[in-house]
Amino acid sequence: MSISTTARATSDELDLKTKANNDCRPMKARAILILLLCLGLTLRHAALAAQESSVDYMNQGNQKAKSGNLDGALADYNKAIELNPRYAGAYNNRGLVKKAKRDLDGALGDYNKAIELEPRIPLAYNNRGNIKQAEGDLDGALADYNMVLELNPKDADAYNNRGNVKQAKGDLGGALTDYNKAIELDPKSALAYRNRGDVKDTKGDLDGALADYNQALELDPKSAVTYSYRGLTKQSMGDLDGALVDYNKAIELDPEYGSAYDSRGDIEKAKGDLDGALADYNKAIELNPKYASTHISRGNVKQAKGDLDGALADYNQALELDPKDARAHKDRGNAKLAKGDFDWALSDYNKAIELSPKYATAYISRGFIKQAKSDLDEARADYARAIELNPKTAWAYYGRGIAKQEQDELDGAVTDFRRYLELEPKAQDYARIQIWLLRMKKGEEVGANEELSIYLDKHTPGNTNDWGLKIVRFFLGRVSEDDLLAAASSDTAKDKGQHCEFWYYTGIRQLLAGDKDKAVDDFHKCLATKQFRFVEYWTARHKLKALGKLADSE
């Protein structure tokens, strides 16, 4: 209708001019008028056809994108833009396809063009913000999400996305506010519930996080990511079995979800299933070879299985991927210590602390190697720093207790071991043994035996094959030396470690009985195992040195 009306108006204006100036040629003027009218109609019909055709290609592209045919969608969007270079929606949608194909720069260019053509299109700002966030431009992303909300204050997705940016910038309070608003605007947004759960988990509100993950899964029961997130929260709550169920479900829903394999490996390692953990870490690395953390975790399993060279290879690969990973340096230091490379181990611990000055575990590791080198004051300083950074780190108290014991600060050592017991309710055998030894040294034989017997009686049922409890039974005279030796594991990874402990504790028993020669012989056998990462190895070495029996080769 608009084309014909305009053509008629132009025709009328041209027709009047012709009569005034050239009245002697009415037929020629009329022919020119008809020609111009037809040409105008043709051009406008062509423009309309091009617009209609570009919309058709746009719609075709949308359908192909929804079906997963990204290349076909890209071709259709290209054609739509070719026919109508000012089609902002086509640029926006082509940007979405390019993002899906991991062409982030191409996607960013398309969103920029869409915004240039239509400066008030919220969707393009939102999508451009997503690209900027993915590329680490958090300030740029924040500006784009702010623009979306200026144009449309009720855009729940923009609040959710802005919450992601605030969380990445460390503004947990601001992120929580945005996720709350997103849920207020869209109570069925599973993604907003999941993201809010993640913030609550980070803030230590594990119950709140769990409730949000549960709600997210009620809304979207097929979200592998949400099952994985809920598994992490359950893991933090100590519910390892529940976490394992969630990781299994995540993998069932998405067999290519590398992070779920990595997390399941952590659970299996914590439950003592080293082979299962190794298999899961292998799969996680197969799916994502550039995930440094998984290389570290796999290295730790290999180290636990006695494969020190394999562990070092994984730690080196992790550091190649991320040279500033403090955990990789610390764990590589542990492997070097186990191989007897003490100076290199210390170098790695120093580097870990340089990279992360508040890394409590690194101070514990460095304290151990300083203690091994008989630098007890500096070792105690490192343990104290670890406790200052994390007063609930049990092993710092255990290490400091050993150092105090070697310096004959018996009461202080007992205090530290008892604090360890308060913090570590599940791994108490060795601390109980240390307290028993200290009380025996203080002449409290009756009380020491009574305390250790009560502990043993509470833990014997169902645990009689536990190595640590067998050592407890040995000191109480309920297991013979021969039986304890026979109980030492024949497993390659555990064999030398348990034999190191056996010879140390039998040596201590001989000292208590007054047989120094037999004690010296046992301590030498302990050192022969070369289990450098065991406290018992270094304590046996210190005992020999104190007795004047340490050989130069040892």
C-alpha positions as CSV (number, residue, x, y, z in Angstrom):
1,M,0.0,0.0,0.0
2,S,2.8,2.5,0.8
3,I,4.6,1.8,-2.5
4,S,1.6,2.4,-4.7
5,T,0.5,5.6,-2.8
6,T,4.0,7.1,-3.1
7,A,4.2,6.3,-6.7
8,R,0.8,7.9,-7.3
9,A,1.9,11.1,-5.5
10,T,5.2,11.3,-7.5
11,S,3.3,10.7,-10.7
12,D,0.9,13.5,-9.9
13,E,3.7,16.0,-9.1
14,L,5.6,15.1,-12.3
15,D,2.5,15.2,-14.5
16,L,1.7,18.9,-13.6
17,K,5.2,20.0,-14.4
18,T,5.1,18.5,-17.8
19,K,1.8,20.2,-18.8
20,A,3.2,23.6,-17.8
21,N,6.5,23.4,-19.7
22,N,5.8,21.2,-22.7
23,D,2.2,21.3,-23.5
24,C,2.9,20.6,-27.2
25,R,4.1,17.0,-26.4
26,P,1.5,15.4,-24.1
27,M,2.0,11.8,-25.4
28,K,5.8,11.8,-24.8
29,A,5.5,13.2,-21.3
30,R,2.9,10.6,-20.4
31,A,5.2,7.8,-21.6
32,I,8.1,9.1,-19.4
33,L,5.8,9.3,-16.4
34,I,4.7,5.7,-16.9
35,L,8.3,4.5,-17.2
36,L,9.4,6.2,-14.0
37,L,6.3,4.8,-12.2
38,C,7.2,1.3,-13.3
39,L,10.9,1.7,-12.4
40,G,9.9,2.9,-8.9
41,L,7.6,0.0,-8.3
42,T,10.3,-2.4,-9.5
43,L,12.9,-1.0,-7.2
44,R,10.6,-1.0,-4.2
45,H,9.3,-4.5,-4.9
46,A,13.0,-5.6,-5.2
47,A,13.9,-4.1,-1.9
48,L,10.8,-5.7,-0.3
49,A,11.7,-9.0,-1.8
50,A,15.3,-8.8,-0.5
51,Q,14.0,-7.9,3.0
52,E,11.5,-10.8,2.9
53,S,14.3,-13.1,1.6
54,S,16.7,-12.1,4.4
55,V,14.0,-12.8,7.0
56,D,13.5,-16.2,5.4
57,Y,17.2,-17.0,5.7
58,M,17.2,-15.7,9.2
59,N,14.3,-18.0,10.1
60,Q,16.0,-20.9,8.4
61,G,19.2,-20.2,10.3
62,N,17.4,-20.1,13.6
63,Q,15.9,-23.6,12.9
64,K,19.2,-25.0,11.9
65,A,20.9,-23.6,15.0
66,K,18.3,-25.1,17.2
67,S,18.8,-28.5,15.6
68,G,22.6,-28.3,16.1
69,N,23.4,-27.7,12.5
70,L,25.8,-24.8,13.2
71,D,27.5,-24.7,9.8
72,G,24.1,-24.6,8.0
73,A,22.9,-21.8,10.4
74,L,26.1,-19.8,9.8
75,A,25.6,-20.0,6.0
76,D,21.9,-18.8,6.3
77,Y,22.9,-15.9,8.6
78,N,25.6,-14.9,6.1
79,K,23.0,-14.9,3.3
80,A,20.6,-12.9,5.4
81,I,23.3,-10.2,6.0
82,E,24.3,-10.3,2.4
83,L,20.8,-9.5,1.4
84,N,20.3,-6.9,4.2
85,P,23.6,-5.6,5.6
86,R,21.6,-3.6,8.2
87,Y,19.9,-6.6,9.7
88,A,21.0,-6.3,13.4
89,G,19.2,-9.5,14.5
90,A,21.1,-11.5,11.9
91,Y,24.4,-10.2,13.2
92,N,23.4,-11.0,16.8
93,N,22.3,-14.6,15.9
94,R,25.4,-15.2,13.8
95,G,27.4,-14.1,16.8
96,L,25.7,-16.8,18.8
97,V,26.7,-19.5,16.3
98,K,30.3,-18.2,16.2
99,K,30.4,-18.4,19.9
100,A,29.2,-22.0,19.8
101,K,31.9,-22.8,17.3
102,R,34.4,-21.2,19.7
103,D,35.1,-18.2,17.4
104,L,34.9,-15.7,20.2
105,D,36.6,-12.9,18.3
106,G,34.2,-13.4,15.4
107,A,31.2,-13.4,17.8
108,L,32.4,-10.2,19.5
109,G,32.6,-8.5,16.1
110,D,29.1,-9.5,15.2
111,Y,27.7,-8.3,18.5
112,N,29.5,-5.0,18.1
113,K,27.9,-4.6,14.6
114,A,24.5,-5.5,15.9
115,I,24.8,-2.8,18.6
116,E,26.1,-0.3,16.1
117,L,23.0,-0.8,14.0
118,E,20.6,-1.0,16.9
119,P,22.1,0.7,19.9
120,R,19.2,-0.2,22.1
121,I,18.9,-3.9,21.6
122,P,19.4,-5.5,25.0
123,L,20.0,-9.0,23.7
124,A,23.2,-8.0,21.9
125,Y,24.6,-6.3,24.9
126,N,23.9,-9.4,27.0
127,N,25.6,-11.6,24.4
128,R,28.5,-9.3,24.1
129,G,28.9,-9.3,27.9
130,N,29.0,-13.1,27.8
131,I,31.9,-13.0,25.4
132,K,33.8,-10.4,27.4
133,Q,33.3,-12.4,30.5
134,A,34.6,-15.6,28.8
135,E,37.7,-13.6,27.6
136,G,38.4,-12.3,31.1
137,D,37.2,-8.7,30.4
138,L,35.1,-8.5,33.6
139,D,34.8,-4.7,33.6
140,G,33.7,-4.7,30.0
141,A,31.2,-7.5,30.7
142,L,29.9,-5.6,33.8
143,A,29.3,-2.5,31.7
144,D,27.3,-4.5,29.1
145,Y,25.1,-6.2,31.7
146,N,24.5,-2.8,33.3
147,M,23.4,-1.5,29.9
148,V,21.0,-4.4,29.5
149,L,19.4,-3.6,32.8
150,E,19.2,0.1,32.0
151,L,17.2,-0.9,28.8
152,N,15.2,-3.6,30.5
153,P,15.2,-3.6,34.3
154,K,13.3,-6.9,34.4
155,D,15.8,-9.0,32.5
156,A,16.4,-12.0,34.8
157,D,19.2,-13.4,32.6
158,A,21.1,-10.1,32.9
159,Y,20.9,-10.2,36.7
160,N,22.1,-13.7,36.6
161,N,25.0,-12.9,34.3
162,R,26.0,-9.8,36.2
163,G,26.0,-11.9,39.3
164,N,28.5,-14.2,37.6
165,V,30.8,-11.3,36.9
166,K,30.5,-9.9,40.5
167,Q,31.3,-13.4,41.8
168,A,34.4,-13.6,39.6
169,K,35.5,-10.2,40.8
170,G,35.2,-11.4,44.5
171,D,32.0,-9.3,45.2
172,L,30.1,-12.2,46.7
173,G,27.5,-9.9,48.4
174,G,26.8,-8.2,45.1
175,A,26.6,-11.5,43.3
176,L,24.1,-12.9,45.9
177,T,21.9,-9.8,45.5
178,D,21.8,-10.2,41.7
179,Y,21.0,-13.9,41.9
180,N,18.2,-13.1,44.4
181,K,16.8,-10.6,41.9
182,A,17.1,-13.0,39.0
183,I,15.1,-15.6,41.0
184,E,12.5,-13.0,42.1
185,L,12.0,-12.1,38.4
186,D,12.1,-15.8,37.2
187,P,11.4,-18.3,40.0
188,K,11.9,-21.1,37.6
189,S,15.4,-20.2,36.6
190,A,17.4,-23.4,37.6
191,L,20.6,-21.6,36.5
192,A,20.1,-18.7,39.0
193,Y,19.4,-21.2,41.8
194,R,22.6,-23.1,40.9
195,N,24.7,-20.0,40.8
196,R,23.3,-18.7,44.1
197,G,24.1,-22.1,45.6
198,D,27.7,-21.7,44.4
199,V,28.0,-18.3,46.1
200,K,26.5,-19.7,49.3
201,D,29.0,-22.6,49.2
202,T,31.9,-20.2,48.8
203,K,30.6,-18.1,51.7
204,G,30.4,-21.3,53.9
205,D,26.6,-21.5,53.9
206,L,26.7,-25.2,53.0
207,D,23.1,-25.9,54.0
208,G,21.8,-22.9,52.0
209,A,23.9,-24.1,49.0
210,L,22.5,-27.6,49.2
211,A,18.9,-26.2,49.3
212,D,19.5,-24.1,46.2
213,Y,21.1,-27.1,44.3
214,N,18.1,-29.2,45.3
215,Q,15.7,-26.6,43.9
216,A,17.8,-26.2,40.7
217,L,17.6,-30.0,40.2
218,E,13.9,-30.0,40.8
219,L,13.6,-27.5,38.0
220,D,16.2,-29.1,35.7
221,P,16.8,-32.7,36.7
222,K,19.0,-33.4,33.8
223,S,21.7,-30.8,34.7
224,A,25.0,-32.7,35.0
225,V,26.7,-29.5,36.2
226,T,24.3,-29.0,39.1
227,Y,24.7,-32.6,40.2
228,S,28.5,-32.0,40.2
229,Y,28.2,-28.8,42.2
230,R,25.9,-30.5,44.7
231,G,28.5,-33.3,45.0
232,L,31.2,-30.7,45.9
233,T,29.0,-29.3,48.6
234,K,28.3,-32.7,50.0
235,Q,32.0,-33.5,49.9
236,S,32.7,-30.3,51.9
237,M,30.0,-31.5,54.4
238,G,31.8,-34.8,54.8
239,D,29.1,-36.8,53.0
240,L,31.5,-38.7,50.7
241,D,29.0,-41.3,49.8
242,G,26.4,-38.7,48.8
243,A,28.9,-36.8,46.8
244,L,29.9,-40.0,45.0
245,V,26.2,-40.6,44.0
246,D,26.0,-37.1,42.6
247,Y,29.2,-37.4,40.6
248,N,28.0,-40.7,39.2
249,K,24.8,-39.1,38.1
250,A,26.6,-36.2,36.5
251,I,28.7,-38.6,34.5
252,E,25.7,-40.7,33.5
253,L,24.0,-37.5,32.2
254,D,27.2,-36.3,30.5
255,P,29.9,-38.9,29.9
256,E,32.2,-36.2,28.5
257,Y,32.0,-34.0,31.6
258,G,35.7,-34.0,32.6
259,S,35.3,-32.1,35.9
260,A,32.9,-34.8,37.2
261,Y,35.5,-37.4,36.6
262,D,38.1,-35.3,38.4
263,S,35.8,-34.8,41.4
264,R,34.9,-38.4,41.6
265,G,38.6,-39.2,41.6
266,D,39.0,-37.1,44.6
267,I,36.3,-39.0,46.5
268,E,37.8,-42.4,45.5
269,K,41.2,-41.2,46.6
270,A,39.8,-40.1,50.0
271,K,38.1,-43.5,50.4
272,G,41.3,-45.3,49.6
273,D,40.4,-46.5,46.1
274,L,43.6,-45.4,44.4
275,D,43.1,-47.5,41.3
276,G,39.6,-46.0,40.8
277,A,40.9,-42.5,41.4
278,L,43.7,-43.1,38.9
279,A,41.2,-44.3,36.2
280,D,39.0,-41.2,36.7
281,Y,41.9,-38.8,36.6
282,N,43.1,-40.4,33.4
283,K,39.7,-39.9,31.9
284,A,39.5,-36.3,33.1
285,I,42.9,-35.5,31.5
286,E,41.8,-37.3,28.3
287,L,38.8,-35.0,28.1
288,N,40.7,-31.9,29.2
289,P,44.5,-32.2,28.9
290,K,45.1,-28.6,29.9
291,Y,43.5,-28.9,33.4
292,A,46.6,-28.5,35.6
293,S,44.8,-29.4,38.8
294,T,43.9,-32.9,37.5
295,H,47.6,-33.5,36.7
296,I,48.4,-32.6,40.3
297,S,45.7,-34.9,41.6
298,R,46.9,-37.8,39.4
299,G,50.5,-37.1,40.5
300,N,49.4,-37.5,44.1
301,V,47.8,-40.8,43.5
302,K,50.9,-42.0,41.6
303,Q,53.0,-40.9,44.5
304,A,50.7,-42.8,47.0
305,K,51.2,-45.9,44.8
306,G,55.0,-45.5,44.9
307,D,55.3,-44.3,41.3
308,L,57.5,-41.3,42.1
309,D,58.7,-40.7,38.5
310,G,55.2,-40.8,37.2
311,A,54.1,-38.4,39.9
312,L,57.0,-36.0,39.0
313,A,56.0,-36.1,35.3
314,D,52.5,-35.0,36.3
315,Y,53.6,-32.2,38.5
316,N,56.0,-31.0,35.8
317,Q,53.2,-31.0,33.3
318,A,51.0,-29.1,35.7
319,L,53.7,-26.4,36.1
320,E,54.1,-26.3,32.3
321,L,50.4,-25.5,32.1
322,D,50.5,-23.1,35.0
323,P,54.0,-22.1,36.3
324,K,52.4,-20.2,39.2
325,D,50.5,-23.1,40.7
326,A,51.7,-23.2,44.3
327,R,50.0,-26.6,44.9
328,A,52.0,-28.2,42.1
329,H,55.3,-26.9,43.6
330,K,54.4,-28.1,47.1
331,D,53.3,-31.6,45.9
332,R,56.4,-31.9,43.6
333,G,58.5,-31.0,46.7
334,N,56.8,-34.0,48.5
335,A,57.8,-36.3,45.6
336,K,61.4,-35.0,45.5
337,L,61.6,-35.5,49.3
338,A,60.4,-39.1,48.8
339,K,63.2,-39.6,46.3
340,G,65.8,-38.2,48.8
341,D,66.3,-34.9,46.9
342,F,66.1,-32.7,49.9
343,D,67.5,-29.5,48.6
344,W,65.2,-29.5,45.5
345,A,62.3,-30.4,47.8
346,L,63.0,-27.4,50.0
347,S,63.3,-25.2,46.8
348,D,59.8,-26.2,45.7
349,Y,58.4,-25.6,49.2
350,N,60.0,-22.1,49.2
351,K,58.5,-21.4,45.7
352,A,55.1,-22.5,46.8
353,I,55.2,-20.1,49.8
354,E,56.5,-17.3,47.6
355,L,53.6,-17.8,45.2
356,S,51.0,-18.2,48.0
357,P,52.2,-16.7,51.2
358,K,49.1,-17.9,53.1
359,Y,49.4,-21.5,51.9
360,A,49.3,-23.2,55.3
361,T,50.0,-26.7,54.0
362,A,53.2,-25.5,52.3
363,Y,54.5,-24.3,55.6
364,I,53.8,-27.7,57.1
365,S,55.8,-29.4,54.3
366,R,58.7,-27.0,54.7
367,G,58.6,-27.4,58.4
368,F,58.9,-31.2,58.0
369,I,62.0,-31.0,55.8
370,K,63.6,-28.4,58.1
371,Q,62.9,-30.8,61.0
372,A,64.5,-33.6,58.9
373,K,67.5,-31.5,58.6
374,S,67.6,-31.0,62.4
375,D,66.7,-27.3,62.1
376,L,64.0,-27.7,64.8
377,D,63.6,-24.0,65.7
378,E,62.9,-23.1,62.1
379,A,60.7,-26.1,61.7
380,R,58.6,-25.0,64.7
381,A,58.4,-21.5,63.2
382,D,56.9,-22.9,60.0
383,Y,54.4,-25.0,62.0
384,A,53.5,-22.0,64.0
385,R,52.9,-20.0,60.9
386,A,50.7,-22.7,59.5
387,I,48.6,-22.7,62.7
388,E,48.4,-18.9,62.5
389,L,47.0,-19.1,59.0
390,N,44.7,-22.0,59.8
391,P,44.2,-22.8,63.5
392,K,42.3,-26.0,62.5
393,T,45.1,-27.6,60.5
394,A,45.7,-30.7,62.5
395,W,49.0,-31.8,61.0
396,A,50.8,-28.6,62.0
397,Y,50.1,-29.5,65.6
398,Y,51.3,-33.0,65.0
399,G,54.6,-31.8,63.3
400,R,55.2,-29.3,66.1
401,G,54.5,-31.9,68.7
402,I,57.3,-34.1,67.1
403,A,59.7,-31.2,67.1
404,K,58.9,-30.3,70.8
405,Q,59.4,-34.0,71.7
406,E,62.8,-34.0,70.1
407,Q,63.7,-30.9,72.1
408,D,62.4,-32.6,75.3
409,E,59.5,-30.2,75.8
410,L,57.3,-33.1,76.9
411,D,54.3,-31.2,78.2
412,G,54.2,-28.9,75.2
413,A,54.4,-31.9,72.9
414,V,51.5,-33.6,74.7
415,T,49.5,-30.4,74.4
416,D,50.0,-30.3,70.6
417,F,49.2,-34.0,70.1
418,R,46.0,-33.6,72.1
419,R,45.0,-30.6,70.0
420,Y,45.6,-32.7,66.9
421,L,43.2,-35.3,68.3
422,E,40.5,-32.7,68.8
423,L,40.9,-31.6,65.1
424,E,41.3,-35.0,63.5
425,P,38.8,-37.5,64.9
426,K,39.4,-40.2,62.2
427,A,43.2,-40.6,62.1
428,Q,44.3,-40.9,65.7
429,D,46.4,-44.0,66.0
430,Y,49.8,-42.4,65.7
431,A,49.0,-39.4,67.9
432,R,47.8,-41.7,70.5
433,I,51.1,-43.6,70.3
434,Q,53.1,-40.4,70.6
435,I,51.1,-39.4,73.7
436,W,51.7,-42.8,75.2
437,L,55.5,-42.6,74.6
438,L,55.6,-39.1,76.1
439,R,53.7,-40.1,79.2
440,M,55.9,-43.2,79.6
441,K,59.0,-40.9,79.3
442,K,57.5,-38.7,82.1
443,G,57.0,-41.8,84.3
444,E,53.3,-41.9,83.9
445,E,53.2,-45.6,83.0
446,V,49.9,-46.5,84.6
447,G,48.0,-43.6,83.2
448,A,49.6,-44.0,79.8
449,N,48.6,-47.6,79.6
450,E,45.1,-47.0,80.8
451,E,44.5,-44.1,78.3
452,L,45.8,-46.1,75.4
453,S,43.9,-49.3,76.4
454,I,40.6,-47.3,76.5
455,Y,41.3,-46.0,73.0
456,L,42.1,-49.5,71.7
457,D,39.1,-51.1,73.3
458,K,36.8,-48.5,71.6
459,H,38.4,-49.1,68.2
460,T,39.2,-52.8,68.1
461,P,35.9,-54.2,66.9
462,G,36.0,-54.3,63.1
463,N,39.4,-52.7,63.0
464,T,41.8,-55.5,64.1
465,N,43.5,-55.6,60.7
466,D,44.4,-51.9,60.8
467,W,48.1,-51.3,60.8
468,G,48.1,-48.3,63.2
469,L,46.0,-50.2,65.7
470,K,48.4,-53.2,65.5
471,I,51.2,-50.8,66.6
472,V,49.0,-49.7,69.5
473,R,48.4,-53.4,70.5
474,F,52.2,-54.0,70.2
475,F,53.0,-51.3,72.7
476,L,50.4,-52.6,75.1
477,G,51.8,-56.1,74.8
478,R,48.9,-57.6,73.0
479,V,50.8,-58.3,69.8
480,S,54.3,-59.8,69.6
481,E,57.1,-58.3,67.6
482,D,57.0,-61.3,65.2
483,D,53.2,-60.9,64.7
484,L,53.6,-57.2,64.0
485,L,56.3,-57.8,61.4
486,A,54.1,-60.4,59.8
487,A,51.3,-57.9,59.7
488,A,53.4,-55.4,57.7
489,S,51.9,-55.0,54.2
490,S,53.4,-56.9,51.3
491,D,52.0,-54.3,48.9
492,T,54.8,-52.6,46.9
493,A,53.6,-49.1,47.7
494,K,53.0,-49.7,51.5
495,D,55.7,-52.4,52.2
496,K,58.7,-50.2,52.8
497,G,56.7,-47.6,54.6
498,Q,55.2,-50.1,57.1
499,H,58.6,-51.7,57.6
500,C,60.1,-48.3,58.3
501,E,57.6,-47.8,61.0
502,F,58.0,-51.4,62.3
503,W,61.8,-51.0,62.8
504,Y,61.4,-47.6,64.4
505,Y,58.7,-48.6,66.9
506,T,60.5,-51.8,67.8
507,G,63.6,-49.7,68.4
508,I,61.7,-47.4,70.6
509,R,60.3,-50.4,72.5
510,Q,63.9,-51.7,73.0
511,L,65.0,-48.3,74.3
512,L,62.1,-48.4,76.8
513,A,63.3,-51.8,77.9
514,G,66.9,-50.6,78.3
515,D,68.3,-52.5,75.3
516,K,70.2,-49.8,73.5
517,D,72.2,-52.2,71.2
518,K,69.0,-53.8,69.9
519,A,67.4,-50.4,69.6
520,V,70.4,-49.1,67.5
521,D,70.2,-52.2,65.3
522,D,66.5,-51.6,64.7
523,F,67.0,-47.9,64.0
524,H,69.6,-48.7,61.4
525,K,67.1,-51.1,59.7
526,C,64.6,-48.3,59.7
527,L,67.0,-46.0,57.8
528,A,67.8,-48.9,55.4
529,T,64.2,-48.6,54.1
530,K,65.0,-45.0,52.8
531,Q,61.4,-43.9,53.4
532,F,62.4,-40.2,53.5
533,R,58.8,-38.9,53.7
534,F,58.1,-40.8,57.0
535,V,58.4,-39.1,60.3
536,E,59.7,-42.3,61.8
537,Y,62.7,-42.4,59.4
538,W,63.9,-39.0,60.5
539,T,63.2,-39.6,64.2
540,A,65.2,-42.8,64.0
541,R,68.0,-40.9,62.4
542,H,67.9,-38.3,65.2
543,K,67.9,-41.1,67.8
544,L,71.0,-42.7,66.3
545,K,72.7,-39.3,66.2
546,A,71.9,-38.7,69.8
547,L,73.2,-42.2,70.7
548,G,76.4,-41.4,68.7
549,K,75.7,-44.3,66.3
550,L,74.8,-42.5,63.1
551,A,77.1,-43.7,60.3
552,D,78.5,-41.2,57.8
553,S,76.7,-42.9,55.0
554,E,73.4,-42.4,56.7
